[in-house]
Amino acid sequence: MKLLIYNGNKFLWKTGDLHTNFGFIREKDIIKAKNGSYLKSNLKKEFLVVEPSVLDLVQKIKRGPQIMITKDIGYILTNTGISKDSTVLEAGSGSGYLTAFLSSFCKKVISYERKKEFYELVKQNIIYLGLKNVELKNKDVYKKIDEKDLDLIILDLPEPWNALMNSYKVLKFGKFLVCYLPTINQVQDLLKNNKKFEYIKTVEIIEREWQTDEGKVRPVSSIISHTGFMVFLRKI
């Protein structure tokens, strides 16, 4: 895939001719184009050719249920110490947004999604993104986890306490279980039911973007406020 940019407008290209409001570009020309080069459309508009980032790619996938956004994903990645040698399990695949970011950081991602319609959606998105190190399962993590010796487990589920024992059995010693929950009531229920893991912390991330136009530097009027609580537990 390649990303073509014109005047702030981004177009993700995979195959075929690219048709836009600013003209079209032939497939053969896009294939030959190198990263950082320019291509002219039939309307003489110059498009910059860029290798797409993970974020560029996942922004184009089909959406289903509410996704975990980048401010929360980044915090999980940096606070759990996963690496290119890690094997990670997530449950509650949703649209595959988190799956894609985990795939770029880890050796292998196992993703459990019990709802058939979401499983099919994630399956399509994995194929679209060309993710080779993801194993998707239409299974219920509440009932059983097949894998062992996992480096991280992330549960984006309404009742993660029902998967605590299953998670404890298959997680490596010293590794983390992260539960992503929208309400503090769920956090309370999780901690009340936790009998095995060491509790580390509960956090939420508030993101505030700044407007930096000439003569006007200030926070933007609207901010990305509460999206979810992240509960960090550790097998010790």
C-alpha positions as CSV (number, residue, x, y, z in Angstrom):
1,M,0.0,0.0,0.0
2,K,1.0,3.6,-0.5
3,L,-0.3,6.9,0.9
4,L,-0.8,9.8,-1.6
5,I,-1.2,13.3,-0.1
6,Y,-2.4,16.4,-1.8
7,N,-3.0,19.7,0.1
8,G,-3.7,17.9,3.4
9,N,-5.9,15.3,1.8
10,K,-4.8,11.7,2.3
11,F,-5.6,8.8,-0.1
12,L,-4.6,5.2,0.8
13,W,-3.9,3.2,-2.3
14,K,-3.9,-0.5,-2.6
15,T,-4.6,-1.5,-6.3
16,G,-6.0,0.0,-9.4
17,D,-6.1,3.6,-10.6
18,L,-6.5,6.2,-7.9
19,H,-9.6,8.4,-8.6
20,T,-9.9,11.6,-6.5
21,N,-11.6,15.0,-6.6
22,F,-8.2,16.3,-7.7
23,G,-7.9,14.0,-10.7
24,F,-6.8,10.4,-11.2
25,I,-3.4,8.7,-11.3
26,R,-2.7,5.5,-13.1
27,E,-1.9,2.3,-11.2
28,K,1.4,1.7,-13.2
29,D,2.7,5.1,-12.2
30,I,1.9,4.6,-8.5
31,I,3.6,1.2,-8.5
32,K,6.8,2.8,-9.9
33,A,6.7,5.8,-7.5
34,K,9.3,5.8,-4.7
35,N,8.7,7.0,-1.1
36,G,9.0,10.8,-1.0
37,S,8.4,11.3,-4.8
38,Y,5.6,13.3,-6.5
39,L,3.0,12.2,-9.0
40,K,0.8,14.4,-11.1
41,S,-2.8,13.7,-11.6
42,N,-4.5,14.3,-15.0
43,L,-5.5,17.7,-13.6
44,K,-1.9,18.5,-13.0
45,K,-2.1,18.3,-9.2
46,E,1.0,17.0,-7.5
47,F,0.6,14.2,-4.9
48,L,3.3,13.3,-2.5
49,V,3.9,9.5,-2.2
50,V,4.5,8.2,1.3
51,E,4.9,4.8,2.9
52,P,1.8,4.6,5.2
53,S,2.2,4.3,8.9
54,V,0.2,1.9,11.1
55,L,-2.1,4.8,12.0
56,D,-2.6,5.7,8.3
57,L,-3.7,2.1,7.7
58,V,-6.0,1.5,10.6
59,Q,-7.8,4.7,10.1
60,K,-9.1,3.2,6.8
61,I,-10.5,-0.1,8.3
62,K,-14.1,-0.9,8.6
63,R,-15.5,0.1,12.1
64,G,-17.8,-1.9,14.2
65,P,-18.0,-1.5,18.0
66,Q,-16.3,1.3,20.0
67,I,-12.5,1.2,19.5
68,M,-9.6,1.7,22.0
69,I,-7.9,4.9,20.7
70,T,-4.3,5.7,20.3
71,K,-3.8,7.7,23.6
72,D,-4.8,4.6,25.5
73,I,-3.0,2.1,23.3
74,G,0.3,4.0,23.6
75,Y,0.0,4.0,27.4
76,I,-0.5,0.2,27.5
77,L,2.4,-0.5,25.2
78,T,4.8,1.6,27.2
79,N,3.7,0.4,30.6
80,T,3.8,-3.3,29.9
81,G,7.2,-3.6,28.4
82,I,6.2,-5.7,25.4
83,S,8.7,-6.1,22.5
84,K,9.3,-7.8,19.2
85,D,9.8,-11.1,21.1
86,S,6.5,-10.9,22.9
87,T,3.4,-13.0,22.4
88,V,0.2,-11.1,23.3
89,L,-3.4,-12.2,23.7
90,E,-6.3,-9.7,23.4
91,A,-9.9,-10.5,24.0
92,G,-12.7,-8.4,22.6
93,S,-11.2,-7.8,19.2
94,G,-13.9,-5.3,18.2
95,S,-12.8,-3.9,14.8
96,G,-9.2,-4.9,15.1
97,Y,-7.8,-1.5,15.8
98,L,-5.8,-2.5,18.9
99,T,-4.9,-5.7,17.1
100,A,-3.1,-3.8,14.3
101,F,-1.0,-1.8,16.7
102,L,-0.1,-4.8,18.7
103,S,0.9,-6.6,15.5
104,S,3.5,-3.9,14.7
105,F,5.1,-4.2,18.1
106,C,4.9,-7.9,18.9
107,K,6.1,-11.3,17.6
108,K,2.6,-12.7,17.7
109,V,-0.9,-11.6,18.6
110,I,-3.7,-14.0,19.5
111,S,-7.1,-12.3,19.3
112,Y,-10.3,-13.8,20.8
113,E,-13.7,-12.5,19.7
114,R,-16.8,-14.4,20.7
115,K,-19.3,-12.5,18.7
116,K,-19.5,-14.0,15.2
117,E,-20.3,-10.7,13.4
118,F,-17.3,-8.9,15.0
119,Y,-15.1,-11.9,14.3
120,E,-15.9,-11.7,10.6
121,L,-15.3,-7.9,10.7
122,V,-11.9,-8.3,12.3
123,K,-11.0,-11.1,9.9
124,Q,-11.7,-8.8,6.9
125,N,-9.6,-6.0,8.4
126,I,-6.7,-8.3,9.2
127,I,-6.7,-9.4,5.5
128,Y,-7.0,-5.8,4.3
129,L,-4.1,-4.7,6.5
130,G,-2.0,-7.7,5.5
131,L,-1.2,-8.7,9.1
132,K,0.8,-11.9,9.1
133,N,1.5,-12.4,12.8
134,V,-2.1,-12.4,14.0
135,E,-4.1,-15.5,14.9
136,L,-7.8,-14.7,15.2
137,K,-10.2,-17.0,17.1
138,N,-14.0,-17.1,17.4
139,K,-13.8,-18.1,21.0
140,D,-14.9,-17.0,24.5
141,V,-12.0,-16.1,26.8
142,Y,-14.4,-16.5,29.7
143,K,-14.5,-20.2,29.1
144,K,-10.9,-21.1,28.2
145,I,-7.6,-19.8,26.9
146,D,-5.8,-22.3,24.7
147,E,-2.3,-20.6,24.8
148,K,0.3,-20.7,27.5
149,D,3.4,-18.6,28.5
150,L,1.9,-15.3,27.3
151,D,3.8,-12.0,27.8
152,L,0.7,-9.8,28.0
153,I,-3.1,-10.2,28.1
154,I,-5.5,-7.3,27.3
155,L,-9.2,-7.7,28.0
156,D,-11.5,-5.2,26.4
157,L,-14.7,-6.9,27.8
158,P,-17.6,-5.9,29.9
159,E,-16.9,-8.5,32.6
160,P,-13.2,-9.2,32.7
161,W,-13.4,-10.7,36.2
162,N,-14.9,-13.7,34.5
163,A,-11.5,-14.3,32.8
164,L,-9.2,-13.6,35.7
165,M,-8.4,-17.2,36.6
166,N,-8.0,-18.3,32.9
167,S,-5.6,-15.4,32.4
168,Y,-3.6,-16.1,35.6
169,K,-3.0,-19.7,34.5
170,V,-1.5,-18.8,31.1
171,L,0.4,-15.6,31.8
172,K,4.1,-15.7,32.5
173,F,5.3,-14.8,35.9
174,G,5.9,-11.0,36.3
175,K,3.8,-10.2,33.2
176,F,0.8,-7.9,33.0
177,L,-3.0,-8.3,32.6
178,V,-4.6,-5.0,31.4
179,C,-8.4,-4.6,31.6
180,Y,-10.0,-1.7,29.6
181,L,-13.3,-0.6,31.1
182,P,-15.6,2.4,30.4
183,T,-17.1,2.8,33.9
184,I,-15.7,3.0,37.4
185,N,-18.4,0.5,38.6
186,Q,-16.8,-2.1,36.4
187,V,-13.4,-1.3,37.8
188,Q,-14.7,-1.8,41.3
189,D,-16.2,-5.1,40.4
190,L,-13.0,-6.2,38.8
191,L,-10.9,-5.3,41.9
192,K,-13.4,-6.9,44.2
193,N,-13.1,-10.2,42.3
194,N,-9.3,-10.1,41.9
195,K,-7.8,-12.7,44.3
196,K,-4.6,-13.7,42.5
197,F,-3.0,-10.7,40.7
198,E,-1.1,-7.9,42.3
199,Y,-3.0,-4.7,41.7
200,I,-0.7,-2.0,40.1
201,K,-2.9,1.0,39.2
202,T,-6.0,2.3,37.5
203,V,-5.5,5.3,35.1
204,E,-7.4,7.3,32.4
205,I,-5.7,9.5,29.8
206,I,-7.0,12.9,28.9
207,E,-5.6,14.3,25.6
208,R,-5.6,18.0,24.8
209,E,-4.5,19.2,21.4
210,W,-3.2,22.7,20.7
211,Q,-4.2,25.1,17.9
212,T,-1.0,26.6,16.4
213,D,-2.3,29.0,13.7
214,E,-0.3,32.2,13.1
215,G,-1.2,34.7,15.9
216,K,-3.3,32.1,17.7
217,V,-1.7,29.5,19.9
218,R,-4.1,27.9,22.4
219,P,-5.7,24.6,23.4
220,V,-8.4,23.6,21.0
221,S,-12.0,24.1,22.2
222,S,-12.8,20.4,22.5
223,I,-10.6,17.8,24.0
224,I,-10.6,14.0,23.9
225,S,-11.7,13.3,27.5
226,H,-12.7,10.1,29.2
227,T,-12.7,7.0,26.9
228,G,-11.9,4.3,29.3
229,F,-10.1,3.2,32.5
230,M,-7.1,1.0,32.2
231,V,-6.6,-1.4,35.1
232,F,-3.0,-2.8,35.4
233,L,-2.6,-6.2,37.2
234,R,0.6,-8.2,37.4
235,K,1.3,-11.9,38.0
236,I,3.6,-11.9,41.0
